[in-house]
């Protein structure tokens, strides 16, 4: 698919610091503050915001913004708590500042970041500590920072409705207030109003997981003033968090999530909201109006903000499908965008590439919110982690020359051990598997060359040159089940030795160290110093790099389950998650088809045997260089890459994945 040119939008004049005297007074930042590297100025214009404002003297205040929604049905519209930190020096001049916002449900219940920080307040209710480094780093550089409690959480009114109207409204209302269109109050229940007269309206939303999800949702409203979003491991469709094509990813629904996160004292009055969530999330995976209201992808056409997305390719909580469908929709609509794809799981880039992340985020916000011409919009669109701490870049993503290439499975030397190539299988060729809910993708890959009853595997010969797959693929299956229900899984595997991040371990690819580094200015109540991390790696002999699941009852692809007739043949296309992976020379590319992928998909009520018609089955994969590149890589007689010492291991599927977006386990 061609990638539209990055949208160009008019930029406002950069925020020029105050007088020399004011700059001198505040350049004495607290010990431990990070100082950005000097950037060259073009024609006398600054290209980087500097830490010239005194964080210790910053204005700290709380505001309650009217969402215009009565989510808890108490007869009055809900107010959300907005904690603000901003440079005090600018109040004397009337100069307005852009704003960075993190709206979250976790500030009270669970904490944010690798160290699970929570908000703290002084005796008068003013914010003392706001989690993460954003306020410490950016407020001294002339930004305002706001941390918003979702409705139903923290110090906000209302009920948590998991991606619904009040949740999106709670953050959108703050963007409106920052732009002079909303109503804010100095207290939760009072009538004294307050305006964001210090804000110039230009807002950037950032956050990991659920926080990034609401950023996607607010951007999809097209709200004026939201200039950029930085969603990290974020959901783009709440249906796809709980199901994929009808396959049950988590037993249970959004009502349980709401109950676990909302303020406990709200449980009784918010019971009707949870009942609505339960009643409209059928366990057969049907798409309902409730799910449609929580799907932001169709509204990508409304997005005005630029998008800097970050996702872990081995994120098994908020899975890569969320990134892929959102990214493709943004690309189709010409949205200005940038991406980092790591090898980690559900991990913030601050914890796997810290120095480069802070530098890049700083430049991104300077460009998008302050209007600095620092060149970041002319740099490569994508950063991809190829091996732990080794990154490459691409001018656009997926790279030009990527083409959906039809690969065909065929019979091999024994049952269940087949080949994968360009030539279609002959008429009548079949393979068979029997669903075994105790087996997973790791077990399938470990026995790729052995006939086992629970999967059918198809692999290329050892590659004679590297083969890169970049983007989103699909697998079309023509199958005949023996029972009235069946779950199908399709996974892509790199068969060969490698050292990768251990994404199934507790840190999902990182190890937290005792040492701390500092990123911004500190106060006695809010330190800018955080524990360092390093890559947690593992030597493996195979790597699963893309996955897809579906309930065969959803074979029509219209969001409705239909009864299956045992013995009848059905055709279904299973969507694979987006990925970017290089299968090296000497390795083999494999497609494995099975039933329940244990630990990642809930098992159906029956244990079907499924016949696969190979002539009706194909995988359309995003091969860089297309069919010609695949043909060249699979020609000749390359030797299989030898296993490295200790590389007869793998990364198993975690058995207790979190059902809470934002937490690792």
Buried (B, 14 or more C-beta within 10 A) or exposed (E): EEBBEBBEEEBEEBBEBBEEEBBEBBBEBBEBBBEBEEBEEEEEEBBBBBBBBBBBEBBBBBBBBBBBBBBBEEEEBBBBBBBBBBBBBBEEEEBBBBBBBBBBBBBBBBBBBBEEBBBEBEEEEBBBBBBBBBBBBBBBBBBBBBBBBBBBBBBBBBBBBBBBBBBBBBBBBBBBBBBEEBBBBEEBEEEEEBEBEBBBBBBBBBBBBBBBBBBBBBBBBBBEBBBBBBBBBBBBBBBBBBBBBBBBBBEBBBBBBBBEBBBEEBEEBBEEBBEBBBEBBBEBBBBBEBBEBBBBBEBBEEBBBBBBBBBBBBBBBBBBBBBBBBBBBBBBBBBBBBBBBBBBBBBBBBBBBBEEBBBBBBBBBBBBBBBBBBEBBEEBBBBBBEBBBEBEEBEBBBBEEBBBBBBBBBBBEEBBBBBBBEEBBEEEBBBBBBBBBEBBBBBBBBBBBEBBBBBBBBBBBBBBBBBBBBBBBBBBBBBBBBBBBBBBBBBBBBBBBBBBBBBBBEBBBBBBEEEBBBBBBBBEEBBBBBBBBBBBBBBBBBBBBBBBBBBBBBBEEEBBBBEBEBEEEBBBBBBBBBBBBBBBBBBBBBBBBBBBBBBBBBBBEBBBBBBBBBBBBBBBBBBBBBBEBBBBBBEEEBEBBEBEEEBEBBBBBBEEBBBBBBBBB
